[in-house]
Amino acid sequence: MELKISIVTCSDTRDLAQDEAGAALEELIEAQGWTVVSHVVVRDDASEIGDAIVEAAKDGPFLSKDDFRQRTKVSKTIIDLMDSLGLLGDLPESNQISIFDLV
């Protein structure tokens, strides 16, 4: 399965050159044979984070909450909040298919 991942680092103090964690993550992703389609650092600001999510969505629809988390790098806490507000619709938890889904 080909994965395309966008790395979004939220920080008011770092830029891309100082994003050591993002760089390490990029190396780990590429070592798995996956593709990093973008790597950005945005201010810890809801509007900028939202824009980064919109940009990540340009790579295709999100397949699951796990896919959303991987491609946008939004924290689980934020994803849980978005889910509780109904913003994620009926997006499944993961991309895995259960045999019971086929029955």
PLY file of the C-alpha trace (Angstrom):
ply
format ascii 1.0
element vertex 103
property float x
property float y
property float z
element edge 102
property int vertex1
property int vertex2
end_header
0.00 0.00 0.00
1.42 3.36 -1.02
1.23 5.99 1.70
1.54 9.69 1.05
2.19 11.70 4.20
2.23 15.41 4.93
4.20 16.54 7.98
2.79 19.58 9.75
4.75 20.88 12.74
2.96 23.44 14.90
5.41 25.80 16.60
5.75 29.46 17.42
9.51 29.15 17.97
10.86 26.92 15.17
11.11 27.05 11.43
11.72 24.23 8.94
15.50 24.39 9.42
15.09 23.92 13.19
12.44 21.18 12.98
14.63 18.27 14.09
11.67 16.07 15.04
10.02 16.68 11.68
13.28 15.88 9.86
13.66 12.65 11.85
10.06 11.75 11.09
10.65 12.43 7.40
13.63 10.04 7.43
11.62 7.31 9.18
8.75 7.69 6.72
11.04 7.48 3.70
12.89 4.49 5.21
9.55 2.64 5.14
9.27 3.36 1.42
6.45 5.84 1.92
6.30 9.30 0.36
6.52 12.62 2.19
4.49 14.93 -0.03
5.01 18.01 2.12
6.72 19.14 5.30
5.77 22.51 6.74
6.06 24.39 10.00
3.08 26.55 10.90
2.44 28.78 13.90
0.44 27.21 16.69
-2.65 28.95 15.35
-5.97 27.29 14.52
-6.25 29.04 11.15
-2.78 28.01 10.02
-3.29 24.44 11.24
-6.58 24.34 9.33
-4.87 25.56 6.17
-2.25 22.81 6.55
-5.02 20.20 6.84
-6.70 21.54 3.71
-3.37 21.32 1.87
-2.89 17.69 3.03
-6.38 16.85 1.78
-5.36 17.79 -1.75
-3.57 14.42 -1.91
-6.95 12.70 -1.90
-9.74 11.92 0.52
-8.85 10.76 4.02
-9.52 7.02 4.30
-9.76 6.88 8.09
-9.02 8.79 11.29
-5.61 7.08 11.32
-4.95 8.30 7.77
-6.07 11.80 8.78
-3.71 11.75 11.79
-0.76 10.47 9.72
-1.18 12.94 6.86
-1.96 16.04 8.90
0.03 15.28 12.08
-2.86 16.66 14.13
-2.80 15.33 17.69
-5.16 12.57 18.83
-6.69 15.03 21.31
-7.68 17.38 18.47
-8.95 14.49 16.35
-11.09 13.26 19.26
-12.49 16.78 19.68
-13.20 17.07 15.95
-14.90 13.67 16.06
-17.05 14.63 19.07
-18.19 17.72 17.14
-19.16 15.54 14.17
-16.52 17.07 11.90
-15.13 13.72 10.76
-18.49 12.31 9.71
-18.50 8.53 9.43
-14.75 8.21 8.88
-13.65 4.80 10.20
-10.96 4.53 12.89
-8.47 2.75 10.61
-7.90 1.58 7.05
-8.02 -2.05 8.14
-10.91 -4.14 6.94
-12.52 -6.58 9.33
-13.84 -9.86 8.02
-17.06 -8.95 9.83
-17.39 -5.90 7.57
-17.78 -8.30 4.65
-20.61 -10.33 6.16
0 1
1 2
2 3
3 4
4 5
5 6
6 7
7 8
8 9
9 10
10 11
11 12
12 13
13 14
14 15
15 16
16 17
17 18
18 19
19 20
20 21
21 22
22 23
23 24
24 25
25 26
26 27
27 28
28 29
29 30
30 31
31 32
32 33
33 34
34 35
35 36
36 37
37 38
38 39
39 40
40 41
41 42
42 43
43 44
44 45
45 46
46 47
47 48
48 49
49 50
50 51
51 52
52 53
53 54
54 55
55 56
56 57
57 58
58 59
59 60
60 61
61 62
62 63
63 64
64 65
65 66
66 67
67 68
68 69
69 70
70 71
71 72
72 73
73 74
74 75
75 76
76 77
77 78
78 79
79 80
80 81
81 82
82 83
83 84
84 85
85 86
86 87
87 88
88 89
89 90
90 91
91 92
92 93
93 94
94 95
95 96
96 97
97 98
98 99
99 100
100 101
101 102
